[in-house]
Amino acid sequence: MAVMELLVRFLVGGLVVSLFAVLGDVLKPKSFAGIFSAAPSIAIATLGMTALAKGNAYAALEARSMTVGAIGFFVYACGCARIMAKHRVHAATAAIAGLSLWLGVALAGWLLLLR
């Protein structure tokens, strides 16, 4: 990777993360701050740089992949919350048990939508 590309990635990523952090700080409740300062901002910065470097078609494929991963994560998070609430297990146990759920949803999404 060229030094200039790394510098652009650093600057754009930092700018987008900072903008989302400000948005998260303005919103109520404050628990949204972490959500808006992490993954969405990195995803948007990455997609923008990917579109510039490799074209819109490649960036669209990456966006679909991110969407499938996000759906898998949502199902994983809901599954972990249900396991912890219903069976009263520790978070680490529920997280490890839920990984197979995330993998299953991600693989199904890949087979149905991305392959």
N, C-alpha and C positions, 0 to 999 in steps of 0.2 A: 504494500500500500504506500502510495506516495505521501510525503510529509504534508503537502498541501491538502490532500484529501483528509488526512487525520486532523489537521487544523480546522477544516470546514466542519467535519463531524463534531469535533469538540465544541466549536462555537455555536453551531445550530442546535445541537443537543442541549447545551447549557442554557441557551436562550429559551427554547421551548419548555424545558423543565422549570425554569424560573417563572415563565408565564403561567404555567399550570399551578405552580406553588402559590402564586398570588391569587389565582382563581379559587383554589382550595382554601386559602386563608380568608377570603371574602365571604364564602358560603357558610351557611349555618346548617347543621351543627359542625363543629370543628373536626369531627371524625372524617369528614370528606377530604380534609387536607391531604392525608396520605394517599387516598385514592387518586386524586387529581395531580399529584406531584410525581408519580412514578410511571407506571406502565403506559398510560395513554400518551404522555408527552414523548416518551422514548419511541413509541410506535409511530407517532406522527412524524417525528424528526427522521427516523429511519426510512419510512415510506417516501418522504420527500426527497431524501438524498438518493434512494434507490431509483425513483422515477427519473431524476436528473442523470444518474450514471448509467442505468440499464434500460430505460424506457418505461412507458406507462404500462405496457402489457405485462412486463415482469413485475412491476410494482403492484398491479392488480392481483396477480397470482399470490404475491406475498401477503397482500391484505386479506385475501380469502383464507390463506393459511392461518393468519393471526386470528381471524374470526372463528375458525374452527377450534383453535386452541383456547380462545376465550370462552366459547361455549362449553368445552370440556372442563375448563377451570370452574365455571359457574356450577356445573353439575357436581364436580368434585367438592366444592365448598358447601353446597347444599347437603350432599351426602355425608360429609364429615359432621356438619352441624346436627343432622338427624341421628347419626350414630352416637354422638356424644350425649344428646338429649335423651334418646330412647334407652340406650344401654349403659349410660353413666360410666363411660370409659375415659381415660386420659386423652388429651388432645393429640399427643404423639401416636398413640395406638390408633386413633381414628384417622389421622393423617396418613399413616402407613397403609391402613386398610383401604382408604379411599383412593390410593394411587392407581389401583387396578381399574377403578371406575373411570378415572380421568383418562387412562390409557385406552380403555375400551371406547369411550366417546370420541377421543381424538382419532383413533384408527377407523372407526365407523365413518366419521366425517371425511377422513382422507379417502376412504374407499368410495363413498357416495358422491363426494363433491370435487375432489382434487385430482384423483388419479386419471 
